[in-house]
Amino acid sequence: MGKTKFCQGISDISDSYRAFILDQWGVLHNGERCYDGVVDCLKELRNRNKYIIILSNSGKRSDQNKEKLKQLGIGPSLYDVIVTSGEVTWQGLRDQNEGYFQNMGQYCFLMSRGGDRSIVEGLDVEVVDDIEKASFLLISGTEAPEKNMVDYYEPILKMAVRRRLKAICANPDSRALLGNEYFMGPGLIARRYEDFGGVVHYIGKPHKPIYQHCIRLLQAKEIFPGETVMVGDTMAHDIVGAAGVNIDTCLVKNGLHFGAFKTCITPGDVDKALSILTLQYNNVRPTYLVDRLKWGRALPDRKHKKRKLA
């Protein structure tokens, strides 16, 4: 287990890699606003011809995430491609000819947020409101905090187990970020289903299929895992998942694990906090640690132009 390098910004590591895989929620934005420094950092990476994949456990399709990013000020010129677990799920359900998706059937009981059915739109799949009529269970979002696990989800899961329905979890996140608040994520529902004896197929980080999908995209550009770094805010999904396919990792401190670092004053404090996190996640240690996704070095030319325009 190597020692983690503490970085002032992404500029410290940009020369070492040809490609950057970036988590979305917790790294680029919090669901409501883009974090300070993100757009400038993406511009600097693009100026250096870096290939950028935005990788998200979003249960929504890639085009929906593209529109979301555009609303937050992150236009499509700032990255190459968006890969979401929702998109991979949609493609798998469309074909139903390999892996987890073989013979899932066409009657779906869907758990999503706000009644969103985009993950099955355009497919030969019918969403049913009665679990007794379903041929499989699809978990892409939650109605938390309005609906909780015990009162709403558990009775449905128990009925699904009795019917031996397979479940697909299109978003393995345990917690969902909106603004500065975290709520129950779809991954917790999926794990509860497993607790009851149900079978769940997970699409998304930290599971290998979605990282292998990214690797195929990179190899089409003649870029290999050793030339790639994953920047994420969660040890469980981003850091452990990327390390599992031999991709270097960079953990940002301002995301899910902010609480672990918020009282740290010295580099020694940070290293101790990181060591505790590492022990909690199978001794997988990030290659790099940075406060947030920012470039790091000052950009005097751009700032000077802004002052002149003002």
Steps between C-alpha positions, in 0.01 A plus 500: 500500500675816378496838663244754380636819344332817627432743213415869485296440188459289189786692338734296723409178317377613158828428321495138619178394328333512160148435630292603800190319621299738717220418739205737471313562828744603773780582256353725231190621686266435791183462295415869528817688403836439340790515747741793482798435276349205312439676167849656499652160578311331216609775260863451595474125448337553160773749403746218564302255282404272787223249430226549759232248597235604750398182682189500715286255693201703385196287426419742217623471144805683368307765306307600812824541690639702211209744533544516878867587463419765239255664744778511761744667258694192386453490124574200274821662370655444844500118479490217246233260620262432788461143624215433743380179660153598375623505139677164534182357656282637218724343236503168685121490533463590134705202385441248787757272339799496734607488861259624764238604247426167336130407506395766752153520346294805409297578813696731728426627849697825506632684805609849397482859617196711417347232277785532250468228233772619263715194572247282315370746240530366147535140621273202457440515875175575680506664844247338734371645827426159653804298607294183447497569124873578466762278339789698649575785740693808384646736763623830354410756770323556830227727632702573815453679730126515422472119501707286734633148490286335767155639416519517120779293349522193724146369434563520123838329532354216707233437235766504228709244692199271533464516121876441455538805279849597390588862562720738305646791696580776250651722770704324772551821706412454867440871545367759259628859509272797446639840597674449833278211611543126457200267477449125468629383163377216276791279606353470851171372357689245292700379800182472705358281224806279532447488879154353434652239266454675167745491208636838385715583199683831551577728205742779587794578725681324665407197289734408216261504200460878494876558539565246223257697283714811562818306422355395163424864421856596592660219304309615191710818539814293563504604865566233762418463873856594600455835324172573682401638841160487671399807704223428751357591837412154634737230613242222457402576140763718331827404665441130566332449162773665293777331698334167419571553129852639557416867445671762722269702723461848646268560794346845550446603861192719448258218412355208692798471736515870587424419864809282527727793414318808631689519832842432346755780537839354415606258222549245776135537601394448139717192464356351819142564383581345163656194665181446700294521180736261327456237772124524454526425129711186467830688534450665162678834512451779241803587290435873556302724733376850412267747671263515203504490120697818431797572280727616781740740329392862458369597159616864482414562134136404541459694823663804346255494210208485740626805685540695175146412390368616836 
